[in-house]
Amino acid sequence: MDQSTKTSQKSDLETVVEDILSKISQEREKEIISRRFGLYARKETLEQIGDMLGVTRERVRQLEKAILVRLRLNVSDGHVPSATEMEKTLTSHLVEMGRVARIQDLTSHLLGREATPTEKAHVAFIAELAQGITIINENDDYHQTAAIASMGNEKAVKASIEEIVTFIKKHGQPITAEEMHKTLQYEHPSNISALASASKKLAELKGNWGLIKWPAVNPRNIRDKIFVVLADNGKPMHFSEISKAIRQSDFRRKDVTTQAIHNELIKDSRFVLIGRGIYALDSWGYSRGTVADIITDILKEADEPLHRDEIIKRVLDKRQVKETTILLNLQSKSQFKRVAKATYVFEQQQAWLYCYIKYGII
């Protein structure tokens, strides 16, 4: 969208708002609507407007409701042509966005840039009066959202949103809209993403939807961001690489030092040091401890002598170290006993091995 189009859309919004307000004859009523929707400044509560006008909160609510009824009739009867045209434009953008969109996103999509609070308020006001658009007002569970009226009334749209929330809860881990679409009955994955974006219970990261409390889709601290970076990379990384990935990410608050990253890696049990400054996720099966500890575990698990090459192979499956480091541990640590050429057992296995050899079992 070029600059002239952006300017035109902004001008159109202002014109539509002025055209609608011109249908209100009393200045006090204009004041109520302007302040309630934040058309020229920040939105105000019923109490704030009541105090300003010298009336009760309930009286302001009654007046607002009555004014909006009259304005909706004016718009639906075609007495505000600019509002009718803007409704068509907003509906067209909603179709492109999956039939549902947060007002903030809808306004930005319309303008082709990040919307200001005033521009967002203008779109919300126009959509509130549009017969072909359903509005969900913001509360603890939902963002302020617009939907094409064919999606149903406010109750029906909320029910669709909650269906997606429930599905994700039961799934138990982040999932894409494409995967959800295989089970949920919606026309397109974009409809699912659009509905999910209206919920304050959900978050999305790199195409995956999950509950807002899940670090995998809504990392709140450094440790969570480290986890997401490693999980997304799918293989171990040096702490300096992790730090760089966070700084280049889409995370909020990503200006962190490499030292801070290293400190958090050391503290969190989800991360395993597997080489010099190289970390992996604990869930990937890498072992903690020294190289000698890992060799001990490997020999105990094997419960039989292992050739040096097999030991090296198994250690490298669990840690990123040099082969010479493994050999040095095998040769210098007293708990590892050589029982044949390049073949080792753990010291506590020696008695077992002696019995087997003595009685000719091996």
C-alpha positions in Angstrom: 0.0 0.0 0.0 1.6 3.3 -1.1 1.7 6.5 1.1 -1.2 8.2 -0.7 -3.4 5.2 -0.1 -2.5 5.1 3.6 -3.2 8.8 3.9 -6.5 8.4 2.1 -7.6 5.6 4.4 -6.8 7.6 7.5 -8.7 10.6 6.0 -11.6 8.3 5.2 -11.8 7.1 8.8 -11.9 10.6 10.1 -14.5 11.6 7.6 -16.8 8.7 8.4 -16.6 9.4 12.1 -17.5 13.1 11.6 -20.4 12.1 9.3 -21.7 9.7 11.9 -21.4 12.3 14.7 -23.1 14.9 12.6 -26.3 12.8 13.1 -26.2 13.6 16.8 -27.9 16.9 17.5 -27.0 17.5 21.1 -23.5 18.4 22.0 -23.7 16.5 25.3 -24.5 13.3 23.5 -21.6 13.8 21.1 -19.4 14.3 24.1 -20.6 11.0 25.6 -19.9 9.0 22.5 -16.6 10.7 21.7 -15.3 10.1 25.2 -16.7 6.5 25.6 -15.0 5.4 22.3 -11.9 7.6 22.6 -12.5 9.2 19.3 -10.3 12.2 20.0 -8.4 11.3 23.2 -8.2 8.2 25.4 -11.3 6.3 26.3 -13.1 7.2 29.4 -15.2 5.2 31.9 -18.9 5.7 32.6 -17.8 7.1 36.0 -15.4 9.6 34.5 -18.0 10.9 32.0 -20.7 11.0 34.7 -18.5 13.1 37.0 -17.7 15.5 34.1 -21.4 15.9 33.2 -22.7 15.8 36.8 -24.9 12.7 36.3 -24.7 9.1 37.6 -22.8 6.2 35.9 -26.1 4.5 35.2 -27.5 7.5 33.5 -24.4 7.7 31.2 -24.9 4.0 30.3 -28.5 4.6 29.5 -27.7 7.6 27.3 -24.9 5.8 25.5 -27.2 2.8 24.7 -30.0 5.1 23.4 -27.5 7.1 21.2 -26.0 4.0 19.7 -29.4 2.6 18.8 -30.3 5.8 16.9 -26.9 5.8 15.1 -27.2 2.2 14.1 -30.6 3.0 12.5 -29.1 6.0 10.7 -26.3 3.8 9.3 -28.5 0.8 8.4 -31.1 3.1 6.7 -28.3 4.5 4.4 -28.3 8.0 5.9 -24.5 7.9 6.3 -23.2 6.8 2.9 -19.6 7.1 4.0 -20.2 4.7 6.8 -21.9 2.2 4.4 -18.8 2.3 2.2 -16.4 1.9 5.1 -18.4 -1.1 6.3 -17.8 -2.8 2.9 -14.1 -1.9 3.1 -13.7 -3.3 6.6 -15.7 -6.5 5.7 -13.3 -7.0 2.7 -10.3 -6.7 5.0 -11.9 -9.1 7.5 -12.4 -11.7 4.7 -8.7 -11.4 3.9 -7.8 -11.9 7.6 -9.8 -15.0 8.2 -13.3 -13.4 8.9 -12.3 -12.4 12.4 -9.6 -9.9 13.6 -8.6 -8.0 16.6 -9.6 -4.3 16.1 -5.9 -3.3 16.4 -4.9 -5.8 13.7 -7.9 -4.9 11.5 -7.0 -1.2 11.7 -3.3 -1.8 10.9 -4.3 -4.1 8.0 -6.6 -1.3 6.7 -3.9 1.4 6.9 -0.9 -0.8 5.9 1.0 0.2 9.0 0.8 0.2 12.8 -2.3 1.9 13.9 -2.5 4.6 16.5 -5.0 4.4 19.4 -7.2 7.0 17.8 -7.3 5.2 14.5 -8.1 2.0 16.3 -10.9 3.8 18.2 -12.3 5.1 14.9 -12.5 1.6 13.4 -14.1 0.2 16.6 -16.7 2.9 16.5 -17.6 2.4 12.9 -17.7 -1.4 13.3 -19.9 -1.1 16.4 -22.6 0.5 14.2 -22.2 -1.8 11.1 -25.0 -4.2 10.6 -22.7 -6.7 8.9 -20.1 -6.8 11.6 -20.2 -8.5 15.0 -18.2 -6.9 17.8 -16.6 -8.6 20.9 -15.8 -6.0 23.5 -12.5 -6.4 25.4 -12.5 -8.1 28.8 -10.3 -10.4 30.8 -10.8 -13.2 28.3 -11.1 -11.5 24.9 -9.3 -8.8 22.9 -11.6 -6.2 21.3 -12.5 -8.0 18.1 -14.5 -7.7 14.9 -16.1 -10.6 13.0 -18.1 -10.9 9.8 -21.8 -11.1 10.9 -22.1 -14.5 9.1 -19.9 -15.9 11.9 -22.9 -15.3 14.2 -23.6 -13.0 17.1 -21.2 -12.2 19.9 -22.2 -15.3 21.8 -21.7 -17.6 18.8 -18.2 -16.1 17.9 -17.1 -16.5 21.6 -18.3 -20.1 21.5 -16.1 -20.8 18.4 -13.1 -19.2 20.2 -13.7 -21.3 23.3 -13.9 -24.4 21.1 -10.3 -23.7 19.9 -9.1 -23.0 23.4 -10.5 -26.2 24.7 -9.0 -28.2 21.8 -5.5 -26.8 22.5 -5.9 -27.5 26.2 -6.7 -31.1 25.5 -3.9 -31.4 23.0 -1.5 -30.4 25.7 1.2 -28.9 23.6 1.6 -26.2 20.9 -0.1 -26.9 17.6 -0.5 -25.2 14.2 -3.8 -24.0 12.8 -3.2 -26.5 9.9 -3.1 -29.4 12.3 -6.2 -28.2 14.2 -8.0 -27.8 10.9 -7.8 -31.6 10.3 -10.1 -32.0 13.3 -12.1 -28.8 13.8 -14.8 -28.0 11.3 -13.8 -24.6 9.8 -13.5 -23.6 6.2 -9.7 -22.8 6.3 -6.9 -22.8 8.8 -6.8 -19.0 8.6 -10.3 -19.0 10.3 -8.9 -20.9 13.2 -5.9 -18.6 13.6 -8.1 -15.6 13.4 -10.5 -16.9 16.1 -7.5 -17.9 18.3 -6.0 -14.5 18.0 -9.1 -13.0 19.7 -8.5 -15.0 22.9 -6.4 -13.7 25.8 -6.0 -17.3 26.9 -3.9 -18.2 23.8 -0.6 -17.1 22.3 1.2 -17.8 19.0 4.8 -18.2 18.2 6.2 -19.1 14.7 2.9 -20.6 13.7 2.3 -22.6 16.8 -0.7 -21.9 19.0 -0.7 -22.7 22.7 -2.0 -21.5 26.1 -0.7 -18.1 27.2 1.1 -19.7 30.2 3.1 -22.1 28.0 6.7 -20.8 27.6 7.0 -22.5 24.2 4.6 -19.9 22.7 4.9 -17.1 25.2 8.4 -17.0 26.7 8.3 -14.5 29.5 11.9 -14.7 30.8 15.4 -15.4 29.6 15.2 -19.1 30.4 12.0 -19.6 28.5 13.5 -17.8 25.5 16.6 -20.0 25.6 14.3 -23.0 25.7 12.3 -21.8 22.6 15.6 -21.1 20.7 17.0 -24.5 21.4 13.7 -26.3 20.7 13.4 -24.4 17.4 17.0 -25.1 16.4 16.5 -28.8 17.1 20.2 -29.4 18.0 22.8 -28.3 20.6 24.1 -24.7 20.4 26.9 -22.7 21.9 25.7 -20.2 24.5 27.0 -17.3 22.2 24.8 -18.7 19.4 21.8 -18.8 21.6 22.4 -15.2 22.7 22.6 -14.1 19.0 19.5 -16.0 18.1 17.5 -14.3 20.9 18.7 -10.8 19.9 17.6 -11.6 16.3 14.2 -13.0 17.3 10.7 -11.6 17.4 10.6 -11.9 21.2 9.6 -8.9 23.2 12.5 -7.7 25.4 15.3 -9.4 23.6 18.2 -7.1 24.6 20.1 -9.5 26.8 23.8 -10.0 27.4 25.7 -13.2 26.5 26.8 -13.5 30.1 23.2 -13.4 31.3 22.3 -16.2 28.8 25.2 -18.3 30.1 24.2 -17.8 33.7 20.6 -18.9 33.0 21.8 -22.0 31.1 23.8 -23.1 34.1 20.9 -22.6 36.6 18.1 -24.3 34.7 17.8 -28.1 34.8 16.1 -28.1 31.4 19.5 -27.4 29.8 22.5 -29.8 29.7 26.1 -28.8 29.1 27.4 -31.3 26.6 30.6 -29.7 25.4 32.7 -26.5 25.9 29.9 -23.9 26.2 27.6 -26.1 24.2 24.1 -26.8 25.6 21.3 -29.1 24.7 17.8 -29.7 26.0 17.5 -32.3 28.8 14.6 -33.9 26.9 17.0 -34.8 24.0 18.6 -37.5 26.2 22.0 -36.0 26.7 23.7 -37.0 30.0 24.8 -34.7 32.8 28.1 -35.0 34.6 31.7 -35.5 33.6 33.0 -37.7 30.8 34.1 -40.2 33.4 30.5 -40.3 34.8 29.1 -41.0 31.4 31.6 -43.8 30.7 30.6 -45.3 34.0 26.9 -45.2 33.2 27.6 -46.7 29.7 29.6 -49.6 31.1 27.0 -50.2 33.9 24.1 -50.2 31.5 26.0 -52.6 29.1 26.8 -55.0 31.9 29.5 -56.6 29.8 32.9 -55.6 28.5 32.9 -53.0 25.7 35.5 -52.3 23.1 37.0 -48.8 23.1 35.4 -47.9 19.8 31.9 -48.8 21.1 32.5 -46.7 24.3 33.6 -43.7 22.2 30.5 -44.1 20.0 28.1 -44.2 22.9 29.8 -41.3 24.7 29.5 -39.1 21.6 25.8 -39.9 21.5 25.5 -38.2 24.8 28.2 -35.5 24.8 30.1 -33.4 22.3 33.7 -34.0 23.3 36.9 -35.0 21.5 37.7 -38.7 21.2 41.0 -38.0 22.8 39.2 -36.8 25.9 37.3 -40.1 26.1 40.4 -42.1 25.7 42.2 -40.1 28.3 39.5 -40.8 30.8 39.4 -44.6 30.0 43.2 -44.9 30.4 43.7 -42.6 33.5 40.7 -43.3 35.7 41.1 -46.2 38.1 37.4 -47.2 37.9 37.9 -48.4 34.3 39.7 -51.7 34.0 41.1 -53.1 30.7 40.2 -56.8 30.5 41.4 -57.5 26.9 42.9 -55.5 24.0 41.1 -52.1 23.9 38.2 -53.6 25.9 37.0 -52.2 29.3 34.7 -52.9 32.2 33.7 -50.8 35.2 35.8 -51.9 38.3 32.8 -53.3 40.1 32.1 -55.6 37.2 35.5 -57.3 37.5 34.4 -60.0 40.0 31.5 -60.9 37.8 33.9 -61.1 34.8 36.4 -63.2 36.7 33.7 -65.8 37.5 32.6 -66.0 33.9 36.2 -66.4 32.7 37.1 -69.0 35.4 34.1 -71.3 34.7 34.5 -71.0 30.9 31.3 -69.1 30.3 33.1 -66.7 28.1 
